[in-house]
């Protein structure tokens, strides 16, 4: 039965790519990640994995359909192109020429540096130092109420913004932070969002762009596994992942990626076999979003993890517990609407304002990991607040000042 969502996502991906010829369009991103995740899952390389139930296949299929409805409707409506005079008034910053002020880059760097130093002082060190000193403290101990959430969002945003920007040496500091705190997720976030910004804004791609992209993905997989082995331990990971003997020849780096992409689907499948949802009526979702500040009493909870070592379960569990099938389906439908809107705002405006590009880059990041976790229920979502504050409001105020 898993063949149904696999084939559906593949067909929709091909159709979308033929229409747009852009690998960052919302339909391509969502359908590719869905196809790859479910296709890999179908190989059943681990004893942790389960054969998906009819309910799980139905939910997956409905999510694919309802995400693509607003996306393809958006493609069918040709956006109006603003006239040249109005185009000049849309946004004073043009991505193609980069941010005109080096002062902006410096201020952004100072803000990130100060937040990082505050966290280091508060926590008396950072994870890489603790690892070298072997003092027993881990990545999870590197935190500071409220400040940590904003620090994560703003440094990832700064890293994505500067990643492919010429003569912006602050990027190396932003890239060093995930190493210092031993976090693969932060490095991946910068890489994914920064790459989307590059795809949208680059005037001309390198001659062997696809080759370079393939090599980058391969290097990323190796580094992902390497950091995982350092942080968790290779033998410990292989023991809890329970891979079947016939895949012993596959390098651990690829097994790390497989586990992170596929085991969350098993957790979701387990949950759907325990309940029909509609048990917490919003409490689970609110707790997922605001768990750092307060918790709401839930009517029911379920131990649906197939392994206590793999705690992610796609974007859907909290929404499903609250509203049954309607929760996940409505969520992807809304994400599809926002993605289609941002995509066409970028495509129809020659100036490609930072506001839309960075918001869309974050949304692509959310979609890329939608079958892993719900990034809208993490501090990452603060980027939706920070992007307008940092990249739009100051420019708008400056424009008003110049008009006076």
Protein Blocks (a to p, Z undefined) as FASTA:
>chain_A
ZZmmmmmmmmmmmmmmmmnopakbfklmmmmmmmmmmmmmmnopafkbccddfklmmmmm
mmmmmmmmmmmmmmmpccddddfklmmmmpmcdfklopfblklmmmmmmmmmmmmmmmmm
mnopafklmmmnonopafklnccehklmmmmmmmmmmmmmmmmpghiaklmmmmmmmmmn
opaklmmmmmmmmmmmmmmmmmbdcfklmmmmmmmmmmmmmmmmmmmmmmnopklmmmmn
opafklmmpcfklmmmmmmmmmmmmmmmmmmmmpggjmlnomlmmmmmmmmmoccddfbd
cdfbfbfklmbgcjklmmmmmnommlmmmmmmmmmmmmmmmmmmmmmpmnlpaklmmmmm
mmmmmmmmmmmbcfklcfklmmmmmmmmmmmmmmmmmmmmmmZZ
